[in-house]
Amino acid sequence: MKKKPFLIPLLCGIVLLAVGLVCFANVCHVKDAIYANYKVSFSDASIEQVLINDHDEAAVKADFDAAIMASARTGAKTAEAAPADPAAAEPAEAPAAEEAVEAPAAEEAAAVATTDPYDTVFKSFGSVNSLRRAYRLQGWFLGAGALLCLAAIVMVLKGKNLDFSAIMRSKITWAVIAEILILIVCLIVRPDFFSISYQPSTGMLYGSLIDIINRSAEITIIGMGMTMVIALGGTDLSVGALVAVSGALALKLMRWDPTDPRFITPGDYSVYPFVLAIMLPLLVCLLMGAFNGVLVGRLQLQPIIATLILMVSGRGIAQIITNGKQFTTLYSPFRWIGQGSCLFLPTPIVIMVAVVALVMLFVRKTAFGTFVESVGINPSASRLSGINARMVILIVFAITGFLSGISGLIYSSRIMSNDSNNAGLNYETDAILSVVIGGTSMTGGKFSLTGTIIGSIIIRTIVTFVYYFGIAAEATMAFKAMIIAVVIVLQSEPVRVWMAKRAAFRSQAKSMVKGGVAK
């Protein structure tokens, strides 16, 4: 019987994943019980911190009961502050009737007062220490299981006689390795890093990994366009300003109408149709991106100079659109774009996946991707071969502007306001770094959209990493730059060639040993 060494790590990985999922299910059971009994989410009233930080079960019980009661009192105050029911304006009934109504209410209040929240929630689960272990270990089990399954896959691929020296020379490989190392450090610092929870109140999954992908949505979407711009041999410095323009125009269309009395205060409404408030900013950003394309393609300006025009003037345009005002809205459909959920995931993640899929289909399933690479490698030769290089440049910059508009809508929806000064700030540098980390050369030519996705996730993971270590906000940019510099050095040609030679040498040595044993 032929040996299959990959089965051991594969089976161990599957077992660990199963145990992690069981822990996850148990934690979800407690969260559902808390919400069903008290209408309190797991993260409210510091319940999550109570269960994580306390070590004495008696202390946990006391703190848990206090947290539940504090949350209940907050809910009662909210109910008292709510607008009065019109029925309350009716004449009061006889005192006897009032006593009849108050008696059941008093009995119900007494019953609630004697109810022990801790016993109510944990009577079907057991010890809180078991819950704490499940909450902390679910991330370790899921992470270790995933790594073992990944190791099994590598062993299978290695048996296929793949060229591992070529794999080690790939920049994407080192980007993935860097991301895995950062995640492992985060897991060591915070054991519940891989924990994923479900909140019944929002119908959405929560967790550090979900938050990293969610917060990287804007950079990933912009990075799709920036990748093609860099593949042409240029850069687009105007994407951050277009984010500000998109948000400013959307908020103005939803709020601006001096003749409407609602203009004074924000509310759950949109002055203009919601479709118009969404599509017009996207159209404007597309045209502004096309303007960059005309400057680069038709007028032959350097991309960094051409896009610098809108980078400088874009935020001023956003200020002109809003007359220097900051609009705020409470419109529910707009809130859904940045804060809602779809398929148990935050809406920005779903939008990001849809945009990435459409861009990849357009670039890889049509000849357009080949045109971009051809123009980036040799514009003159591409023209001689019949490719309209000017049109390719125009389309690429227009797409980048359109994608920047989408990111602007997501950003504005997260804060439900326009912020012309801070919206999209440093997005251009983050997008360029994502592309470079993902393996696309700044000199143009071949590009990798998959690498850009990995690069944007790495950048957001670094921000989370810095947050977990408690590094001051002032030093965040420097620390972020330091880690990114290490990643880029690992991707450099000398390092990749050295690692490829080591991999080839080891492979050759193993084959020689096997050959000697066979003889």
N, C-alpha and C positions, 0 to 999 in steps of 0.2 A: 504494500500500500504506500502510495506517494505521500511524503510528509507535507503537511500544510501548516507551517509555523505561524501563519497569520491568524489562525483560528483562535489561539489562546488570547492575544490582546483583543480580538474582535468580540469574543464571548465575554471577557471581563468588562470590556467597554459597554456592552449591551446590558450586563447586570448592573453596573454602576449607573447607567442612564435610567434603568428601571427603578432603582432605589431612589434616585434623585426625583423622579416623577412621583413616586409614592410620597416622599417628603413634601413635594410641592402640593399634592392633592390634600394632604393633611392640613397644611397651612391654609389652603383655600377653604377647607371645611370650617376652620375656626373663624376666618374672616367672614364667611357667609353667616355663621351663627351670630357673630357680633352685629352684623348689619341687620339680620332678621329680627333680633331681639331689641336692638336699641337704635336702629337706623343710623349707626355711626360707622364710618369707614375705618379700615384698619390703621390708616395713617393719621386720622383725626385724634385730637386730645392726647397726642404723644403716646398712644397705646403701643405703637410699634417700638418706640424707644424703651418703654417700660418692660416689654417682653425681651428686648435684646440686652439691656444693660444690667438689670437686677439679677442677682445670683441666689438670693434667699427666696424660697417660694412664698414664705409669709410676707416678705416685703413686696413681692410681685402682686400677691393677692390684694394687699392694701392699696398699692399704687394703681392697680388695674381698676378696682372699685372706685377710687377717687377720680380717675380719668373718665370713667363712664359717667359718673354723677356730674362731673364738671361739664362734660359734653351735653348731658341732658339739660342742665341748667341753661347752657348757652342756647339750646333749641327752644327752651321755654321762653327766654327773653326775646328771641326772634319772633316767636308766635305772638307774644304780647305786643311787639312793635309793628306787627302786620296791620294793614288797613282793616278797619272794622267791617263786619258783615252788615250789609244793608238791613238784614232781618233784625239786627240788634237795635234798630231805631224804633221798632214796634213797641207799644206800651207794655210796661212790665206786668206780669201776671200776679196772681195772688200770692201772699207769703207762703201759703201751704204748698203751692205748686213749686215755689223756689226751693223749699226744704226737700221736696220729693226729688228734685233734680240734683241738689247738692249731696244728698245722702249716698247715692251710688258713686258719685265722683270722689267723695271722701273715702269710701271703702276701697275704690280703685287706687287712690293715692297711697293709702295705708298698705295695700298689697304690694305696690311697687317699692315702697320704702323698706318692706321686710324682705324683698327679693334680693338675693345675693348675686350680683352680676357675674362674679367669678365662677360660682357653682353652676349658674345657668349656662354659661358658655362652655365650660370645660367638663361638665358632667359626662358628656359622651366621648370625650377625648382622653381624659386622664391628666397626668401631671403636666404642669406648665414647663417643667424642665424638659419633658419630651418634645413639647412644641418648640422650645428654644433650640434644642438639638436639631430638630427637623428644619427649622428656619435657617440655621447657620450652615448645616451640612448639605442642604439641597444644592447650593452653588458648587461646593467641592465635588459632590458626586457627579453633577452634570458636567462640570469642567473636566474632571479626570476621565469620565466616560467618553466625552468627545475627543480628548487627546488620544486615548487608547484606540478608538475607532479610526482616527486619523492615522495613527501608527500602522494599524492593520492595512489600511488602504495603501500607504507608502510601501509596505512589504509586498503587497500584491503587484503594485506597479513595478517594483524593483525586479520581481520575477519575470516581468515582460521584457527584460533586457532593454529598458529605456536608457537613453543617454543622460545620466544624472549630471555629468559635467555641464551639459547644455542647460539643464534645469538650474544648476547652481549659478550659471552665468546670467540667468534671467533677473531683471530688476524687480519683477513682481514677486519672485520667490523671497527676496530679501525684505520687501515691504510686508509680506505675510508673516515672516519670521519676526520682524520688529513688532508688529501688532500683537502676536502671540506673547512675546516677552513682556510687553507693557501690560497685557491683560493678566498675566501670571503675577506680576508685581502688585497690581491692583487687588487680585484675589488674596494675596498674602496680607496686604494691609487691611482689607475689609473682607472677612470670610463670606459674607452674604452678597458678594459682588455679582455673582451669576444668578442670584435669586430673582424669580419672576413671579409676580402676584397678579391676581385678577380682582378688580374692584367692581362689585355688583352695581354700585351707585352710578358708575360711568360706563360700564360695559366695556372696559378697556384693560389691557395688560400693562403692568408697570414693572420697572426694574432698571438697573443700571445699564444693561445692554440695550434695552428698549429706548432708554433716554439718549444714549450715545447715537444710535441710528436716527432717532427723531430729531435731535439737535444738529445733526450733520446734513439734514435734508437740503437746506438752502445752498450750502457749499457744493454738495453733490450735483444738484441740478445745474448750477452755474458752471461747475466743472465739466459737464458734458459739452457745453459750448466752448469753454476755454481750451479743452483738449484739442478740438479741431483748429482753433485759432493758433495754438502753439505748433500744431502739426504743419500749418502753413508757414511757420517760421516767424510768427509775430506774437504779440501779447495784446490783451484788451484790458486797459486800466479803468475803463468806464463802468464796469459791471456794478460796483458798489453804489455809484451815483444813480444808476438806472433803478436799483432796488429802492432808493429813496423816492425817485420820481413815481414809480409804480404805486407805492403806498400812499403818497400824498394825493395823487389823482383819484385813487379808489376812495379814500376817506372823504375827499371833497364832494365827490358825486353822491355819496351816501348821506352827507350832512349839510351841504351848502344849498340853502334857499332862504334868503333874507326875508321873503314875504311869508314864510311859514313860521308860526309861533313855536313849533317844535325845534326850530333851528337853535334856539337858546340852550336847550338841554338835550343831552344824548338820550336815546331810547332804542327800543327794539323795532326799528324802522329803517327804511332807505328812501331818501327823497327821490332819487332816480331809480329806475328798474335795476335790480341786482345784476342781471346779465350785462347791462350796459356798464355798471360800475366795475365789473370784472374784465370785460372784453376790451373796453377802451384803453385802460392802462397797458394791457398786453400789446395792443395795436401800436400805441405810442412808443413803447419800448422797442418793438420790432422795427419801427421806422427810424428810431434813433440808432439802433444797431446797424441798419442799412446805411445810414449816414456815415458811420464809421467805415463800412465796406466801400462806399463810394470814394472816400478820402484815400483809402489804402489801394483799392483796385484801379480806380480811374485816374486819380491825381498822383498816384505813385508815392504817397507820403509814407514815411516809416510808421508801422503800426503803433509803436510806443508814443510817437508824437501825435498821430491822428486821434488816438483814444484819450490822450491827455486833455484834449479840448473838452470833451464831455465829462471827464473826471473832475475837472476844475469847475465847469459851469453847471454840471448836472444838479448839484445840491442847491445852487442858486435858482435853477428852474423849478425845483421842488418847492422852494420858499415862495417863488412868484405864484405858483399854482394855488397855494393855500394862503396867500397874502401874509405870510409870516405867522399864521395861526396854527395851533395844534388842535386838530379835530379828534373827538372821541366818539365811538359808537358802541352800541350794545346790540347790534343787529345779529340775530341768531345764525342765519345762513353764513354770514361772513365769519363769525366766531368758529363755525365748524371747520373752516379751512385750516386754521392753525391750532385749534384746541379740541376739535371733535374727534370722533373715533369711527373707524370703518373696518369691518372684519376683525374686531377685537384689537386693532392696532390704531395708534394715533394717525389722524388723517394725513399729516405731512409725510409719513412713511409711505402710505398708499400712493400719494401724489408723486413722490420721488420714484417709486418702483414703476409707475405708469410712464413717467417721463423718460426714465432710463431705458425701458423696454422699447418705447417708440423711437428714441434716438438710435438705439442699437439696430433696430430693424431697418431704419432709413439708411444708416451708414453701412451696415454689413450685408444687407440683402439687396442693395442697389449698387450701381457703379459709383455713387457719389463718394464713398469712402476712399476708393481707389483714386478718384480725381483729386481729393484733398491731399493724399500722400504724394501723388505725382507733382502737384504744384509746389508742395513743400520741399521736395527733393530737388527739383530742377524746373523752375517756372518757364524758362525759355524752351526746354525740350517738350514740356507739356503743351505749350502753345503750338509748336510744330507738329505735334501728334494729333491736333484737332480739338484739344480741351480748351474751353473758354475760361481761362484762368480768372479773368475779371469777374465773371458771373459766379464762379466758385467762391471767390473771396467775399463777394457781396452776400451770397446766401449764408456763408458761415458766420459772418458778423451779424446778420439779421437774426439768425437762430440764437446766437449768444445773447442778443438784446432781448429776444422774446423769453428765453429761459430766465434771464435776470428779472424780467417782469413777474414771472411766476414766483420766484423767490421773494420778491418784494411784497406780493400779496400774502404769502405765508408769514413773513416777518411781521407785517402790520396786523395780521389776524392774531398773532400770538399776544401782542400788547394792546390790540383793539384801538389803535391810535396811529397817527403818522408822526414820525420823528425824523425830520429832514437832516438833522445834524448827525445822528447816530445810526440811522438805518443803513445797513450794508457797509458799515465802517470796517475797513481792512478785509472785506470780502474778496477783493481782487488779489491780495497777497495770499490769502488762504487758498483760493482757487488755483493760483499758479503753483503753490507748494503741493497741493493735492495732485496736480498733473505731473509734476517733477518726481514726487515720491512714487507715483504709479508707474514710472518708467518711460514716459514720453520725453524725448530729447528736445531741448530748447532750440536746437538748430533746425527742427522741422523734420518731416518725413513720416515714418511709421508711428502710429499712436496706439494707445491702449485705453479704452473706456473702462474696462474692468479694473485696471490699475488705478485709474482716477478715483473710482468708488472706494477702493481700499485706502488710498491716500487721504481722502476726506474723512473716513472713519478713524484713521490713525490720528489725524489732527484733533478730532473731537475727543478721542480717548485720552490724548495727552492733557487736554483741558480737565477732564474728569480726574485723571491721575494727579494733576497739580492740586485740585480741590481736595482730594482725599488726604494728601500729605500736609494740608493746611498751609501751603505756601502763600505769602502775601500777594494780593492782587497786583501790586506794583511790579513784582518780580515774575509774574506769570509769563509775560511775553518773552523775557530773557530765558527762562527755564524751557519754555516751548521751543524757542530757537535752538537751544543747546541740544535737545533731544532730536529735533528735525535734522540738525547738522550731523549727528551721529548716524541717523538713518541714511542720509544722502552719502556719507562717507562709505558706509557698508555697500551702497549701490554703485560706488565708483568702479571704473574699469579695472584698475590694478587689484583691488580687493576681490572682485568677482572672478578675475582670471586666476588669482592665487587659490581661491577656494575651489575653483573648477579643477585646477591641477591636482590639488590634494584629493578631491573626490576621484579623479581618474587614477591617481597613484594607488589609492586604497582599493579601488575596483580591480586594478591590474594585479596587485599583490594577492588579493583573495583568489583571483582566477588561477594564479601561479600555484598557490597553496593547494587548491582543489585539484589542479593537474598533477601535482606531486603526489598527493594522496592516492589519486586514481592509478598512477603508475605503480 
